Amino acid sequence: MPSAIRPTLALLLFAGIALAKPARLAAAAAEPYLAVPTYGGVKFEQPVQVVFAPGETRRVFVVEREGVIAVIPDIAHPKREVFLDLNRRGRSFNRAHGPLSMAFHPRFAENGLFYVWFSTMDGTQRSNRLARFHVSAAHPNAADLSSELPMISQPTGPGGHDGGQLLFGPDGYLYLSLGDGDEHLREPALTHQRIDRSFFGAILRIDVDRKPGSLPPNPHPAVHPGTYSVPPDNPFVGATAFNGLPVAPGAVRTEFWAVGFRNPWRIAFDPADGRLWCGDVGLHLHEEVDTVVRGGNYGWNYREGMFPGQRSNPPPGAHFLGPVWDYDHSIGICVIGGFVYHGRNDPDLAGRYLFADYGVGKIWALEPDGDKPVTAARVKEIATAPNVVAFTPDPANGDVLLASLAGGPILRLVPNPAAKAAR
């Protein structure tokens, strides 16, 4: 990767992290899995996510950081095509971190709707945006750029911490993980451990279908009115207090599902039990893996992982939830959340939560222990791959697909013949 790109990529995921190389764990003689090119080795430009439309297995979408969503229309004949090019609207992405995630509506086959979370430059101001788009009426493998419907548009700082991931939950609502902006700027900093300011450091849950009974969001400069609603059972609807301190109900960000995150880079539901898993990037000391619950507060910036954070003296009424797994920077420096494996081809991984560290190129399998934090004995290194930024299950068989900001092809985890022979 060109050296000029590396500082920007560092900001994208772990702005503020000390960049000294950590001591690495001793690797096994032969790791059990290899990350190998898939889909004919078709190359992509800085891919950040692999996505499939609901019910599809042969068409693959790839979000690229420089403003493009690419598509392989048929994996039997792999070829990269452009599905959506956000650059055609005159946006600037080279300093903005670009698109980070997309999600198809559960009824995409009927309504053609999908959603994109991206960061762009509006003149000299960097902004985050959630927008809805429609597939082209004339071409199923192209999006209608003119169909863009902004839903949330928020100015943010230059340092990253944008989250994020879009996905529809088993309840049909759209979830979005949001980073804490830039702690050096006034508004993101004031939003830490608040539910009545801006859209930072939280996971949102919104109703894009605006179902009967859902509520309008409270007014806010970032909200585009009339584009979404708030599910009535969201945890902070009608809240009059947070962390034991009073808040005005009309100012609450009722979109929030859970709070207290620094940069929840990837989230995923486990279809077996409905739990929402999250990898939250730390600052100077610790990385964490969380299972996210309704109304949970995960501590940032009073806590970093299981330890005190950069801010002291939390309110007496604050209650923080601890991570399932926490590791320090002797092991890795930038956690990348993955998913719980339920595929057909690798029974050794069944029920394990797979995740990675962008900084050291390690991929791990975590064996859950109910809702309890796990010990190191339940976290095993299974593979290495450079600059992994996203995990996706292949809907055809549950295989593990990886996007790497090192660029090039999408990767697939496969059993390592050398490791099998060594058994």
Summary of the structure (lengths in Angstrom):
residues: 423
radius of gyration: 20.3
end to end distance: 35.6
largest distance: 63.7
contacts: 1462
relative contact order: 0.15
helix: 10%
strand: 39%
